[in-house]
């Protein structure tokens, strides 16, 4: 990776990945794109930024040519809960954007990354220690686009030699940019509410385990996979990765270690609960560990501590006494 074009740079992953890649590869070698422009944004202000609608193949091709990039990181997509409300838009954006991006990678011989998700699995998938290669029959539109996307990346690799890589991300937790309408978002909201109000009503029910990861580990995973030697990658695309698996009680208990007065109750959202129930409880990520040395650093308590410290600063709220 020397010169990189990113789509969806203002999203939850893009906003942090762009800044980290600019640190490593140089500001002018990371071209950030998004469908919208916002004021006072560090991604837009810190380096090259272009407006791009990923359903416009010609526009994407022109930008990749203009900046002479060698790598395309395609992040623009709708998340699970929003996709369930707007399934046709999710298909058009998630699949239309991906096929355009893969075409650009084929035409210009670019290295390629796009994320898949735990959402690519379904109720028939083994829920515990979910294998790398297993049954994938998702019951959400998001999942349908993610499985189809994995297959499309395999196809472009086999048929055209596009070096298309990817991971199946679990729920991603971060303090910088909010996720855009996913099922795992409760595990981000809970930290905001813990600091603001010392209580949270979870829209995911007790006992519902899902895989999760702290954003710094997710960013390092993308970079590590992209820098791995291709011959070492047996799977190259759609690697299971995870850093922890917890249910709402466990994340609440972790918060209580730092904010003892924190209280949680439940106000379950049936739509998002149904999605969560169709996803695995915990992934087996041995293929990622063996093939490119995936090794996350944050467990639940370490993440909780870091989230509370950084969020209290961002929200200008007092740091919990236990962290002073
Ligand atoms: N975090 C995503 C979602 O909830 C899963 O990939 O949609």
Boltz pocket constraint, residues with backbone or C-beta under 6 A from the ligand:
constraints:
  - pocket:
      binder: B
      contacts: [[A, 79], [A, 80], [A, 81], [A, 116], [A, 117], [A, 118], [A, 119], [A, 142], [A, 169], [A, 170], [A, 171], [A, 172], [A, 181], [A, 182], [A, 183], [A, 184], [A, 185]]
      max_distance: 6.0
